[in-house]
Amino acid sequence: MLTDNFRLALRTFWGHRLRSVLTLLGIVIGVATVVSMMALLQGLRNKIDTDLSGLGANGFQLQKWPQGFGQFDWDKIDRRPNITLADFEAIQKQLPEVATVTAEAYGVGPKKVATAARETRPNVQIGGGTFHFFDTNALTVQRGRSFSESEVQGGAQVAVIGMDVAEVLFPDLEAVGQDIRISNRSFQVIGVLKRQGGIFGSGYDNSAIIPIPVFFDLYGKNRSLNISMQAWNTQGLQRAQDGVELLMRHRHALRPDQESDFTIFSNESATEAFNQISSVVTAASFGVCLLSLIVGGIGILNIMLVSVTERTQEIGIRKALGARRARILGQFATEALVLSLLGGLVGVVIGYGVAFLGRWGFGFPTDVPAWSVALALCMSSAVGLGFGIYPAARAAGLDPVEAMRSE
C-alpha cells in the first residue's frame, strides 16, 4: 500500500509539474534558510575558535568596560576607576602566576597616517603598548622587529604598522626603515605585522602600534588602559585570573560584599559573548524558517484541497471498489508528505550550495551541521503532514455515491 501511495503521489506531481513547483517554494525557502544560516553560524564559530586559539588558550585581559551583551548600567560603569599604569606595574611585580603582562592604550579614534608622498584614509587605529604587546596579543611581526624594552622606557618614536597601512603607504618600497607621520609627529617604521584577517585580528591589519609613553605624549594619559596577560600554562589560567581579581579588588578598596568595578575578559568570555549573539541569530533564523514553512504549508493545503476536488470521481470509484477510509486517507497524506519532503530536499541542496559558495568564494569556513539538516527535514515533513491531514480526511470522508455523481 505504501509503495502504491508513493507511486500515485509522484504520478500526480508529474501531471501538475508547474503547480507542484510553485507549491514547493515556501518549503524550499524555509529549509534553505535554516541550512544556510546554520552553516554560516558554524563557519563563524569555527573562525572564532581559530582566532581565539591564536590568542592563546592561557591569555586573558583586564578592562574597565564589560564584555558581551546585556542590560548594563552604563552610567555606573562609566564611574568605574580607570585601569592605570600603576595597576600594570602592580600586576607585573606582585603576581608570579602571570607570565607576561602588557599595558595597552587605545580610544583616540581613527587617524590618518602619512608619508611625504602618500597618506591613508582617516581610519587607522593607533595603539600604544609596552614591551610584550605583540606576544600577549599573538601578533607576528612579519618584516622587521617589534620595539625593545629600552625603546618603550625611553619613549622612542618608532612604530610597527599593519599590512594594510604598509600596502597603502609603501606599495613599491620596503616599509621597514621608512618614516611616517602620526598626528604630525615623525616615526620610524621598525616592523610590519603579518596579515591577521579573521574576526578579532582584522583591526590590526589597519593599525599602527607605538610605545605607550609616546602614545601618552600625543593623546594624554586620561584614559583607561587594557592590561593583557598570559598565564604560564592553561592549568594556571584560573589561578592567574583569581590573583588579578584579588589584587585589583584590594587596590580599589572593595569590600567583600561589593561587586568588582572591572572586567576580566578571557577567551572563554569571548566564546560566551559569541554564543549570546549566535543564539539570537539562530532564533531569528528559525523564525524566518517557520514563517516560510507555514506559507509552504498553506500552499500544500491549497493544492491538496484542489486535488481532492479534481479527483472526487476517482475517490468515489475507488471507495465503491472497496478502498477503505484508511487507504484514501493514507494516499492523500502521503502526497502531502512527499511534496513537503521534496521541497525539504531541494532546500537542503540549496543550503549546501550557499555554504559551498561561502567557503569557495570568500574563504569562510562554513560547515553544515548534520542536526540542522535533520531538523529542517523534520520540520518540513511535519508541516506538510500537518497541513495535508485536513484535505486527506476530507477525501476519506466522501460518500462514494455522491462522489461518483459529481462532475
C-alpha positions in Angstrom: 0.0 0.0 0.0 2.8 2.4 0.9 4.5 1.7 -2.4 1.3 2.4 -4.3 0.7 5.6 -2.4 4.2 6.9 -3.3 3.8 5.9 -6.9 0.4 7.7 -7.1 1.9 10.8 -5.4 4.8 11.0 -7.8 2.4 10.5 -10.8 0.1 13.3 -9.5 3.1 15.7 -9.1 4.4 14.9 -12.6 1.0 15.5 -14.1 0.8 19.0 -12.5 4.5 20.0 -12.5 4.2 23.8 -12.5 1.6 23.8 -9.8 3.7 21.4 -7.7 6.9 23.5 -8.1 5.1 26.7 -7.1 3.7 25.0 -4.0 7.2 23.8 -3.1 8.7 27.3 -3.0 7.7 28.1 0.6 9.1 24.8 1.9 12.3 25.2 -0.2 12.9 28.8 1.1 12.3 27.8 4.7 14.6 24.8 4.7 17.3 26.6 2.6 17.3 29.4 5.2 17.8 27.1 8.1 20.6 25.1 6.5 22.5 28.0 5.1 22.2 30.1 8.2 23.3 27.3 10.4 26.3 26.7 8.0 27.3 30.3 8.2 26.9 30.4 12.0 29.0 27.2 12.3 31.6 28.8 10.0 31.7 31.9 12.2 32.1 29.7 15.2 35.0 27.8 13.5 36.6 31.2 12.6 36.3 32.5 16.1 37.7 29.3 17.6 40.7 29.6 15.2 41.2 33.2 16.1 40.9 32.6 19.8 43.3 29.7 19.7 45.7 32.1 18.0 45.3 34.5 21.0 46.5 31.6 23.3 44.3 29.5 25.5 46.2 30.9 28.5 45.6 34.6 27.7 43.2 37.0 29.4 42.7 40.7 29.8 41.7 43.3 32.4 39.4 46.1 31.3 37.2 48.8 32.7 34.3 48.0 30.4 32.2 44.9 30.5 32.1 42.4 27.6 29.2 40.8 25.8 25.5 41.8 25.6 23.1 42.6 28.3 21.4 45.2 30.4 24.3 47.3 31.8 24.1 50.5 33.9 26.4 52.4 31.7 26.4 55.5 33.9 27.6 53.3 36.8 30.2 51.6 34.6 31.5 55.0 33.4 32.1 55.9 37.1 34.4 52.9 37.5 38.0 53.9 38.2 40.3 53.8 35.2 42.8 50.9 34.8 46.2 52.6 35.1 49.9 52.1 34.5 50.2 51.7 38.3 47.8 48.7 38.1 50.0 47.3 35.3 53.2 47.7 37.4 51.5 46.1 40.5 50.4 43.0 38.5 53.9 42.8 37.0 55.6 42.9 40.4 53.2 41.1 42.7 51.8 38.3 40.7 54.2 35.5 39.8 51.3 33.5 38.4 51.3 35.9 35.4 53.9 35.0 32.9 53.7 38.1 30.6 51.7 41.3 31.1 51.2 44.3 28.7 49.6 47.7 29.1 47.7 48.8 26.0 46.1 52.2 25.2 43.5 52.9 22.6 40.5 55.2 22.3 41.7 58.1 20.2 39.5 57.5 17.2 40.7 56.6 13.7 43.6 58.7 12.4 45.5 59.4 9.2 49.0 58.0 8.7 51.1 59.7 6.1 54.4 59.9 4.3 55.8 62.7 2.2 54.1 61.3 -0.9 51.1 59.3 0.4 48.5 59.1 3.1 45.9 56.7 4.3 42.3 57.4 4.9 41.4 58.6 8.4 40.6 55.1 9.5 43.9 53.8 11.0 43.7 52.5 14.6 46.5 54.0 16.7 47.6 51.9 19.7 50.2 52.2 22.4 51.8 49.3 24.1 54.5 48.1 26.4 57.3 45.6 25.6 55.2 42.4 25.5 52.3 43.9 23.4 52.8 41.7 20.4 53.3 38.5 22.5 50.2 38.9 24.6 48.1 39.7 21.5 49.5 36.8 19.5 50.7 39.2 16.8 53.6 38.2 14.5 56.0 40.8 13.1 56.5 39.5 9.6 59.1 42.0 8.5 61.5 43.9 10.8 61.0 43.7 14.5 58.9 44.8 17.5 60.1 47.6 19.8 62.5 46.8 22.6 62.1 47.4 26.3 64.6 50.3 26.2 62.7 51.9 23.3 59.5 51.7 25.4 61.1 53.1 28.5 62.9 55.8 26.5 59.8 56.8 24.5 61.5 56.2 21.2 59.5 57.4 18.2 59.2 54.0 16.4 56.2 52.2 15.1 55.0 48.8 14.0 52.3 49.0 11.3 49.7 46.7 9.9 49.9 45.2 6.5 47.1 47.3 5.1 48.9 50.5 6.2 52.1 49.3 4.7 50.5 48.5 1.3 48.9 51.9 1.1 51.9 54.0 2.1 54.7 51.9 0.5 53.2 49.9 -2.4 56.6 49.8 -4.2 59.0 50.1 -1.3 60.1 48.1 1.8 58.3 49.8 4.7 60.8 48.9 7.3 63.2 51.8 7.8 60.8 54.4 6.3 59.4 57.4 8.1 55.7 58.0 8.6 53.8 60.8 10.3 51.1 60.2 13.0 49.4 63.2 14.4 52.1 65.5 13.0 54.9 63.6 14.6 57.5 61.6 12.7 58.0 57.9 13.5 60.4 55.3 12.0 58.8 52.1 10.9 60.7 49.2 12.5 58.2 46.4 11.7 55.3 45.2 9.7 52.7 42.9 11.2 51.7 39.6 9.5 48.3 39.9 8.0 45.7 38.8 10.5 42.3 38.9 8.9 39.7 37.0 10.8 37.2 38.1 13.4 39.4 39.6 16.0 42.6 40.2 14.1 41.4 42.4 11.2 41.7 45.6 13.2 45.5 45.1 13.5 45.9 45.0 9.7 44.9 48.6 9.6 46.8 49.8 12.7 49.9 51.5 13.9 51.4 50.5 17.3 53.8 52.8 19.1 55.4 52.7 22.6 52.9 53.7 25.3 54.9 56.7 26.6 54.8 58.3 23.2 51.1 57.5 22.9 50.6 59.4 26.2 52.6 62.3 24.9 50.4 62.5 21.8 47.0 61.8 23.3 47.2 62.2 27.0 47.0 59.8 30.0 43.4 60.5 30.9 42.1 57.1 29.7 41.6 53.6 30.9 44.1 51.0 29.8 43.6 47.4 28.8 46.0 45.1 30.5 46.6 41.9 28.6 48.2 38.9 30.3 49.2 35.3 29.8 49.4 32.6 32.5 52.3 30.2 32.4 50.0 27.5 31.1 46.4 26.7 30.7 46.3 24.8 34.0 47.4 28.0 35.8 44.9 30.3 33.9 42.2 30.3 36.6 44.8 30.8 39.4 46.2 33.8 37.5 42.8 35.3 36.9 41.9 34.9 40.6 45.2 36.5 41.6 44.5 39.5 39.3 40.9 39.8 40.7 42.1 39.8 44.3 44.8 42.3 43.7 42.5 44.7 41.8 39.8 44.5 44.5 42.5 45.3 47.1 43.8 48.2 45.1 40.3 49.6 44.6 39.5 49.1 48.3 36.4 47.0 47.6 34.5 45.3 50.5 33.7 41.6 50.2 30.0 42.4 49.6 30.8 44.8 46.7 30.9 43.8 43.1 34.1 44.2 41.1 34.4 47.5 39.3 36.5 46.0 36.5 36.1 43.1 34.0 38.4 40.2 33.4 38.0 39.1 29.8 39.3 35.7 28.6 38.8 33.5 25.6 36.0 31.8 27.4 34.3 35.2 27.9 34.6 35.8 24.1 33.1 32.5 23.4 30.2 33.2 25.8 29.6 36.6 24.1 29.5 35.0 20.7 27.1 32.3 22.0 24.8 35.1 23.0 24.9 36.6 19.5 24.5 33.2 17.8 21.5 32.2 19.9 19.7 35.4 18.8 20.6 34.8 15.2 19.6 31.1 15.4 16.3 32.1 16.9 15.7 34.7 14.2 16.6 32.1 11.5 14.2 29.6 12.9 11.5 32.3 13.0 12.1 33.1 9.3 12.1 29.4 8.5 8.9 28.8 10.4 7.1 31.6 8.6 8.4 30.3 5.2 7.3 26.8 6.1 3.8 28.0 7.2 3.5 29.7 3.8 4.6 26.5 2.2 2.1 24.5 4.3 -0.7 26.8 3.2 0.3 26.1 -0.3 0.2 22.4 0.3 -3.2 22.7 1.9 -4.5 24.6 -1.1 -3.1 22.2 -3.7 -4.4 19.2 -1.8 -7.9 20.7 -1.5 -7.8 21.4 -5.2 -6.6 17.9 -5.8 -9.4 16.4 -3.7 -12.0 18.4 -5.7 -10.5 17.5 -9.1 -10.4 13.8 -8.1 -13.7 13.4 -6.5 -15.0 10.9 -9.0 -11.7 8.9 -8.7 -12.2 8.8 -5.0 -15.8 7.6 -5.4 -14.8 4.8 -7.8 -12.0 3.6 -5.5 -14.3 3.6 -2.5 -17.0 1.8 -4.5 -14.5 -0.9 -5.5 -13.7 -1.5 -1.8 -11.0 1.1 -0.8 -11.3 1.7 2.8 -11.2 5.1 4.6 -7.7 4.5 5.9 -6.4 3.7 2.3 -7.8 7.0 0.9 -6.5 8.9 4.0 -3.1 7.4 3.6 -3.0 8.2 -0.2 -3.6 11.9 0.2 -1.5 12.2 3.4 1.4 10.5 1.5 1.1 13.0 -1.3 1.3 15.9 1.2 4.3 14.3 2.9 6.1 13.5 -0.3 5.5 17.1 -1.6 7.0 18.6 1.6 9.9 16.2 1.6 10.8 17.0 -1.9 10.8 20.7 -1.0 12.9 20.0 2.0 15.5 18.1 0.0 15.7 20.8 -2.6 16.1 23.3 0.2 18.9 21.3 1.7 20.7 21.2 -1.6 20.4 25.0 -1.9 21.6 25.4 1.7 24.7 23.3 0.9 25.2 25.4 -2.2 25.3 28.6 -0.2 27.7 27.0 2.3 30.0 25.9 -0.6 29.9 29.4 -2.2 30.9 30.9 1.2 33.8 28.5 1.5 34.9 28.7 -2.1 34.2 32.3 -2.9 35.1 34.1 0.4 37.3 31.6 2.1 34.9 31.4 5.0 35.0 28.1 6.9 31.3 27.3 6.5 30.1 23.9 7.7 26.6 22.4 7.6 25.8 20.8 10.9 24.1 17.4 10.4 21.5 18.3 13.1 20.3 21.3 11.1 19.6 19.1 8.0 17.7 16.6 10.1 15.8 19.4 11.9 14.9 21.2 8.7 13.7 18.0 7.0 11.6 17.0 10.1 10.1 20.5 10.3 9.2 20.4 6.6 7.7 16.9 6.9 5.7 17.9 9.9 4.4 21.0 8.2 3.4 19.0 5.1 1.7 16.3 7.1 0.0 18.8 9.4 -1.4 20.8 6.5 -2.2 17.7 4.5 -4.3 15.9 7.1 -7.4 18.0 6.6 -7.6 17.5 2.8 -6.8 13.8 3.3 -9.5 13.4 5.9 -12.0 15.3 3.7 -11.2 13.0 0.8 -11.5 9.9 3.0 -14.9 11.1 4.3 -16.6 11.5 0.9 -19.7 9.4 0.3 -18.9 7.1 -2.7 -22.3 7.5 -4.4 -22.3 11.3 -4.1 -18.6 11.4 -5.2 -19.4 9.3 -8.4 -22.3 11.7 -9.2 -20.1 14.8 -9.2 -18.7 16.2 -12.4 
